[in-house]
Amino acid sequence: MQTILVTGANGHVGCHLVRACREAGHRPVAFVRRGSDRRGLAGVEVELREGDLLDAAAVRNAMAGVDVVFHAGAVHRNWAPTPEAITEPAVAGTRNVLAAAGTRRVVYCSTGATIGFADDVAKPLAEGASLATAKSAYVRGKIEAEKVALEAAAKGQDVVVLNPSGIFGPRDYRLTPATRAIIGILSGDPSFIGVCLTDVRDVARAHVAAIEKGRRGERYLVTGDPLAPRALAALFADVAGVKPPTMRPPTWLLKFLVGRMEKKAAAAGDDAPASRDAIDDLGKRHLVYDSGKSRRELGVTYRGARDVLVDACRWLLHVNALKPKVAAKVRAALGDQAKPDADWS
């Protein structure tokens, strides 16, 4: 049994990392900010240590008695009025974690976006690719944070990087950008981007596997099977009774609509469903990746896309995240599968 510090432990990925640690016989320690939303940790026995990733002393104190670190803490937003609110915790927070970790193994949760975006949906990217820069604050912060992690590994620190993409599943109380995208498609948005549907519980199990099997300084794509836009639309029709259009709107129209979303988010103090910078970064490319390396080296398996989408829809019904007419259609399509799991709070 090892004691594992989980940063961002109250987040969607983090709360599943805590559970995966316990299921594997390890002792998790949750590093969370004071006053943070901790619904994701309800019902699980875990020691809480409070602090902020930008507070180097608090990060050092949280490392007491720890053997391994899962660094999943980040500001996961599409947009913010001040980009530094997203980039600084990603970069400076990662520096603080690495400095405090010392000789402990650090498994850093990055993102598939640092690998890049595929020009051809039929040719998913593998770990050999890299995105040099980005306009989006979230992706830019992740690129810089991953560079910090890999540079530390090149100097001898024990760091492994995991790159998940398209993370869905239960206990997403605050609705991550990926989950909001599903809400959008269920509500009538088009499906014109190839994606991987990845269950959050598989991402968590990959972190646990990386403790023993991950190679220092390596990146591992942690993703489900890639789907082309038409295949994704057909899956929505099968699972949720909603078949989205697959035509890509003109870029100028996308940016106009998203610009209005940003203004609305600014007025409400909320996240936007997308950002104009992200549209520029992605262009007409796709979020499709080849997870063969993590399957081979880490021994991770991934749920099929249908199972991932079913559970994502069930969760949205459970937390009443859909408009009534949309929810009724999804519930009818799912039938008996619509019921929540007994341990969902």
C-alpha positions in Angstrom: 0.0 0.0 0.0 1.2 3.5 -0.9 0.1 6.9 0.3 -0.9 9.0 -2.7 -1.5 12.7 -2.7 -4.2 13.7 -5.2 -4.2 17.4 -6.2 -7.5 18.7 -7.5 -9.1 15.8 -5.6 -12.6 17.3 -5.6 -12.7 17.7 -9.4 -14.2 15.3 -11.9 -11.0 13.4 -12.5 -9.6 13.9 -9.0 -12.5 12.4 -7.1 -12.3 9.3 -9.3 -8.5 9.2 -8.7 -9.3 9.0 -4.9 -11.7 6.1 -5.5 -9.3 4.3 -7.8 -6.6 4.5 -5.2 -8.8 3.0 -2.5 -10.0 0.2 -4.9 -6.3 -0.7 -5.7 -5.5 -0.9 -1.9 -3.7 2.4 -1.7 -4.3 5.3 0.8 -5.3 8.5 -0.9 -4.8 12.0 0.5 -7.0 14.7 -1.1 -5.4 18.1 -1.6 -8.3 20.7 -2.0 -8.7 24.4 -1.7 -10.5 25.8 1.4 -14.2 26.2 0.7 -14.1 24.2 -2.5 -17.0 22.1 -3.8 -16.5 18.6 -2.5 -19.6 16.8 -3.6 -17.4 14.5 -5.7 -15.8 13.1 -2.6 -19.1 12.4 -0.8 -19.2 8.8 0.5 -15.5 8.1 0.2 -13.2 7.9 3.2 -10.2 10.1 2.5 -7.9 12.5 4.5 -8.3 16.1 3.4 -5.4 18.5 3.3 -6.3 22.1 2.4 -4.3 24.5 0.4 -3.7 26.2 -2.9 -1.4 25.0 -5.7 0.0 28.6 -5.9 1.0 28.4 -2.3 4.4 26.6 -2.4 4.5 26.1 1.4 1.0 24.6 1.5 2.0 22.2 -1.3 5.2 21.2 0.6 3.2 20.6 3.8 0.7 18.4 1.9 3.5 16.1 0.9 4.1 14.9 4.4 4.1 11.1 4.6 3.3 10.8 0.8 4.9 8.2 -1.5 3.4 9.2 -4.9 1.7 12.2 -6.3 -1.2 12.4 -8.8 -1.2 16.0 -10.0 -4.6 16.6 -11.5 -5.3 20.1 -10.1 -6.0 22.7 -12.7 -8.6 25.4 -13.7 -10.7 23.5 -16.2 -12.5 26.2 -18.1 -13.0 27.1 -21.7 -12.8 30.8 -21.0 -12.1 33.4 -18.4 -12.1 37.2 -18.5 -8.4 37.0 -17.4 -6.5 34.2 -19.1 -4.0 34.2 -16.3 -6.7 32.8 -14.0 -6.4 29.6 -16.0 -2.7 29.5 -17.1 -1.1 30.5 -13.8 -2.4 27.6 -11.6 -1.5 25.2 -14.4 2.1 26.3 -14.8 3.1 27.7 -11.4 1.1 25.0 -9.7 2.9 22.3 -11.6 6.3 23.9 -10.7 5.3 23.9 -7.0 4.2 20.3 -7.1 7.4 19.1 -8.7 9.6 21.2 -6.4 7.8 19.7 -3.3 7.7 16.1 -4.7 11.4 15.6 -4.7 12.2 12.0 -5.4 8.5 10.8 -5.3 6.9 9.6 -8.5 4.6 12.3 -10.0 1.9 11.2 -12.4 0.9 14.4 -14.1 -2.6 14.6 -15.7 -2.2 16.7 -18.9 -4.5 16.6 -21.9 -4.6 15.2 -25.4 -4.6 18.7 -26.8 -0.9 19.1 -26.0 -0.3 16.3 -28.5 -2.2 18.3 -31.1 -5.2 18.0 -33.4 -5.5 15.6 -36.3 -6.0 16.9 -39.8 -7.6 13.6 -40.9 -10.1 12.0 -38.6 -9.1 8.6 -40.0 -5.5 9.2 -38.8 -5.5 9.7 -35.0 -2.4 11.3 -33.4 0.0 9.4 -31.2 2.5 10.5 -28.6 5.2 11.5 -31.1 3.2 14.6 -32.1 3.2 17.9 -30.1 1.3 21.1 -30.3 3.8 24.0 -30.1 1.5 26.8 -29.0 -2.1 27.7 -28.6 -4.3 30.8 -28.2 -6.7 29.1 -25.8 -5.7 29.8 -22.2 -6.5 26.3 -21.0 -4.5 24.6 -23.8 -1.7 27.1 -23.6 -1.4 26.5 -19.8 -1.4 22.8 -20.3 1.4 23.0 -23.0 3.6 25.1 -20.7 2.9 22.9 -17.6 3.6 19.7 -19.6 6.9 21.3 -20.7 7.8 21.9 -17.1 7.0 18.3 -16.2 9.0 16.8 -19.1 11.9 19.1 -18.5 12.0 17.9 -14.9 11.9 14.3 -16.1 14.8 15.0 -18.5 16.8 16.2 -15.5 16.2 13.0 -13.6 13.0 13.6 -11.7 10.5 10.7 -11.6 7.6 12.1 -13.7 5.1 10.4 -16.0 2.6 12.3 -18.1 -0.9 11.1 -19.0 -2.8 12.7 -21.8 -6.6 12.1 -21.6 -9.2 13.5 -24.0 -12.9 13.6 -24.1 -13.5 12.7 -20.4 -17.1 11.8 -19.5 -18.9 10.0 -16.7 -20.5 10.2 -13.3 -19.7 12.7 -10.5 -19.2 15.6 -12.8 -21.2 18.0 -10.5 -19.8 21.2 -11.9 -20.1 20.2 -15.5 -16.7 20.2 -17.2 -16.4 21.7 -20.8 -16.5 18.2 -22.2 -19.8 17.4 -20.5 -21.2 20.8 -21.5 -20.4 19.8 -25.1 -22.6 16.7 -24.8 -25.4 18.9 -23.4 -25.0 21.1 -26.5 -25.3 18.2 -28.9 -28.3 16.8 -27.1 -29.9 20.2 -27.3 -29.4 20.6 -31.1 -25.7 21.6 -31.7 -24.0 20.0 -34.7 -21.5 17.2 -34.5 -18.6 18.2 -36.8 -15.5 17.3 -34.8 -14.0 13.8 -34.5 -13.5 12.9 -30.8 -12.6 10.1 -28.4 -15.2 9.2 -25.8 -13.3 8.3 -22.6 -14.8 7.2 -19.3 -13.4 9.1 -16.3 -13.0 5.8 -14.4 -10.7 4.4 -17.0 -8.6 7.6 -16.8 -8.4 7.1 -13.0 -7.3 3.4 -13.4 -4.6 4.5 -15.9 -3.1 6.8 -13.2 -2.9 3.9 -10.8 -1.3 1.7 -13.4 1.2 4.4 -14.1 2.6 4.1 -10.6 4.3 0.9 -11.4 4.3 0.6 -15.2 4.7 4.1 -16.4 8.2 5.0 -17.8 9.8 8.2 -16.5 9.6 11.0 -19.0 7.1 9.3 -21.2 3.7 10.6 -22.3 0.7 8.2 -22.6 -2.5 9.0 -24.4 -5.4 7.8 -22.2 -8.4 7.8 -24.5 -11.3 5.7 -25.7 -11.8 4.8 -29.4 -11.9 7.7 -31.9 -15.2 8.5 -33.6 -15.7 10.5 -36.8 -18.5 13.1 -36.7 -21.0 10.9 -38.6 -20.3 8.0 -36.3 -20.7 10.2 -33.3 -24.1 11.5 -34.6 -25.3 8.0 -35.2 -24.3 7.0 -31.7 -26.3 9.9 -30.2 -29.3 8.8 -32.2 -28.9 5.2 -30.9 -28.3 6.1 -27.3 -30.3 9.3 -26.8 -32.8 9.5 -29.6 -31.2 12.7 -30.8 -29.4 12.8 -34.2 -27.4 16.0 -34.6 -26.5 17.5 -37.9 -22.9 16.9 -39.0 -22.3 20.0 -41.3 -19.6 22.3 -40.0 -20.9 25.9 -39.8 -18.7 28.6 -41.3 -15.9 29.8 -39.0 -17.2 33.4 -39.0 -20.6 32.2 -37.8 -19.0 30.0 -35.1 -16.9 32.8 -33.8 -19.9 35.2 -33.8 -22.0 32.8 -31.8 -19.2 31.9 -29.4 -18.4 35.6 -28.9 -22.0 36.1 -27.7 -21.5 33.1 -25.4 -18.4 34.7 -24.0 -20.2 38.0 -23.3 -23.0 36.1 -21.6 -20.5 34.2 -19.5 -18.7 37.4 -18.5 -22.0 38.9 -17.3 -22.9 35.8 -15.3 -19.5 35.1 -14.0 -19.6 31.6 -15.5 -17.7 29.6 -18.1 -18.6 29.7 -21.7 -19.5 26.6 -23.7 -16.6 27.4 -26.0 -14.1 30.2 -26.8 -13.1 32.0 -30.0 -9.5 31.2 -29.2 -10.3 27.4 -29.1 -12.0 27.7 -32.5 -8.8 29.3 -33.9 -6.6 26.6 -32.3 -8.7 23.7 -33.6 -9.5 25.0 -37.1 -11.1 22.1 -39.1 -9.1 19.5 -37.3 -10.2 16.7 -34.9 -9.6 15.5 -31.3 -8.8 11.9 -32.2 -5.9 10.0 -30.6 -4.3 6.6 -30.7 -4.1 5.1 -27.1 -2.2 2.0 -28.2 0.8 2.9 -26.0 -1.2 3.1 -22.8 -2.9 -0.2 -23.7 0.4 -2.0 -24.3 2.6 -0.5 -21.6 0.1 0.3 -18.8 -2.3 -2.5 -19.5 -5.2 -0.1 -19.5 -8.5 -1.1 -21.2 -11.2 1.4 -22.2 -15.0 1.2 -22.2 -16.7 1.3 -25.6 -18.0 4.6 -26.8 -21.6 3.5 -26.4 -21.2 2.6 -22.8 -19.4 6.0 -22.1 -22.2 7.9 -23.8 -24.9 6.0 -21.9 -23.4 6.8 -18.5 -22.8 10.4 -19.5 -26.5 10.8 -20.4 -27.6 9.0 -17.2 -25.5 11.4 -15.2 -27.0 14.4 -16.9 -30.5 13.1 -16.1 -29.5 12.4 -12.5 -28.3 16.0 -11.9 -31.2 17.6 -14.0 -28.7 19.2 -16.4 -31.0 18.9 -19.4 -34.0 21.0 -20.4 -37.3 19.1 -19.7 -38.1 18.3 -23.4 -34.5 17.1 -24.0 -34.5 15.1 -20.8 -37.8 13.4 -21.7 -36.4 12.3 -25.1 -33.2 11.0 -23.6 -35.0 9.2 -20.8 -37.3 7.5 -23.3 -34.4 6.4 -25.5 -32.5 5.0 -22.5 -35.5 3.2 -21.0 -34.5 1.1 -18.0 -30.9 2.2 -18.4 -31.8 5.7 -17.4 -31.8 4.9 -13.7 -28.8 6.2 -11.7 -26.3 4.0 -9.9 -27.2 3.3 -6.3 -24.1 5.2 -5.0 -24.6 8.4 -7.0 -25.4 11.2 -4.6 
